């Protein structure tokens, strides 16, 4: 829930491992949802370390797209 608008929601997307250009279309869709759906106040992406490979995070291309669409993101590093 968005504390500034109790009727709106914040969408969260979670990715594991190293994320590449295959996610670009999803970023575009998420940005479009935020624009067209008044019930969505924000979209936030989360990147988690792969338990198998130990890799984590977005490629530079993904970072650029997230920044272009003003989609905040968090990179979660586990110990």
KEKE-99099 format. One line per field, with one value per residue (C-alpha): residue in three letters; x, z, y. Coordinates in Angstrom, 2 decimals. Last residue first. Example, Ala and Ser with C-alpha at 12.3 -4.5 7.8 and 13.67 -1.06 7.14 Angstrom:
<nodes>
aa = c(Ser / Ala)
px = c(13.67 / 12.30)
pz = c(7.14 / 7.80)
py = c(-1.06 / -4.50)
</nodes>
This chain:
<nodes>
aa = c(Unk / Unk / Unk / Unk / Unk / Unk / Unk / Unk / Unk / Unk / Unk / Unk / Unk / Unk / Unk / Unk / Unk / Unk / Unk / Unk / Unk / Unk / Unk / Unk / Unk / Unk / Unk / Unk / Unk / Unk / Unk / Unk / Unk / Unk / Unk / Unk / Unk / Unk / Unk / Unk / Unk / Unk / Unk / Unk / Unk / Unk / Unk / Unk / Unk / Unk / Unk / Unk / Unk / Unk / Unk / Unk / Unk / Unk / Unk / Unk / Unk / Unk / Unk / Unk / Unk / Unk / Unk / Unk / Unk / Unk / Unk / Unk / Unk / Unk / Unk / Unk / Unk / Unk / Unk)
px = c(25.95 / 23.08 / 23.27 / 19.97 / 20.11 / 17.26 / 15.44 / 13.48 / 11.66 / 12.16 / 11.48 / 14.94 / 16.53 / 15.05 / 16.14 / 19.70 / 19.99 / 18.78 / 21.36 / 24.08 / 23.27 / 21.16 / 22.21 / 23.42 / 25.61 / 26.25 / 25.74 / 23.34 / 21.82 / 21.42 / 21.73 / 18.57 / 17.50 / 14.43 / 12.36 / 9.86 / 6.73 / 4.76 / 1.33 / -0.71 / -4.47 / -4.56 / -3.54 / -2.35 / 0.98 / 2.13 / 1.06 / 3.12 / 6.25 / 5.73 / 5.28 / 8.50 / 10.41 / 8.98 / 10.17 / 13.69 / 13.92 / 15.58 / 18.28 / 20.14 / 19.56 / 22.34 / 20.89 / 17.37 / 14.70 / 11.86 / 9.22 / 7.23 / 4.03 / 3.04 / -0.70 / -3.18 / -6.35 / -4.47 / -2.86 / 0.03 / 0.79 / 1.04 / 0.00)
pz = c(3.35 / 1.17 / -1.15 / -2.06 / -4.98 / -4.78 / -7.63 / -8.31 / -11.63 / -13.14 / -16.67 / -17.94 / -14.66 / -14.99 / -18.64 / -17.85 / -15.00 / -17.32 / -19.97 / -17.30 / -16.38 / -13.28 / -10.05 / -8.43 / -9.12 / -6.40 / -8.99 / -7.17 / -4.40 / -6.90 / -5.25 / -5.23 / -7.38 / -6.41 / -8.75 / -7.58 / -9.43 / -8.09 / -7.57 / -9.18 / -8.70 / -11.37 / -13.96 / -17.27 / -16.29 / -13.75 / -16.10 / -18.91 / -16.74 / -15.79 / -19.44 / -20.45 / -17.62 / -18.69 / -22.25 / -20.98 / -18.86 / -21.60 / -21.72 / -18.75 / -15.10 / -13.03 / -10.29 / -8.93 / -9.94 / -7.84 / -9.13 / -6.64 / -7.44 / -5.12 / -4.58 / -4.60 / -2.51 / 0.65 / -1.18 / 0.67 / 2.63 / -0.65 / 0.00)
py = c(-13.00 / -11.85 / -8.87 / -7.21 / -4.78 / -2.29 / -0.57 / 2.61 / 2.91 / 6.35 / 5.06 / 6.04 / 4.95 / 1.46 / 1.32 / 2.43 / -0.06 / -2.84 / -1.92 / -1.76 / -5.36 / -5.89 / -7.45 / -10.61 / -13.60 / -16.18 / -18.94 / -21.26 / -19.15 / -16.35 / -12.95 / -10.87 / -7.91 / -5.91 / -3.70 / -1.09 / 0.04 / 3.00 / 4.51 / 1.76 / 2.24 / 4.96 / 2.37 / 3.86 / 5.38 / 2.76 / -0.02 / 1.52 / 1.62 / -2.02 / -3.00 / -1.18 / -2.86 / -6.22 / -5.64 / -4.90 / -8.08 / -10.17 / -7.49 / -9.00 / -9.87 / -11.47 / -13.63 / -13.50 / -10.99 / -9.58 / -7.14 / -5.09 / -3.20 / -0.34 / -0.03 / 2.81 / 3.11 / 4.13 / 7.07 / 8.71 / 5.53 / 3.56 / 0.00)
</nodes>
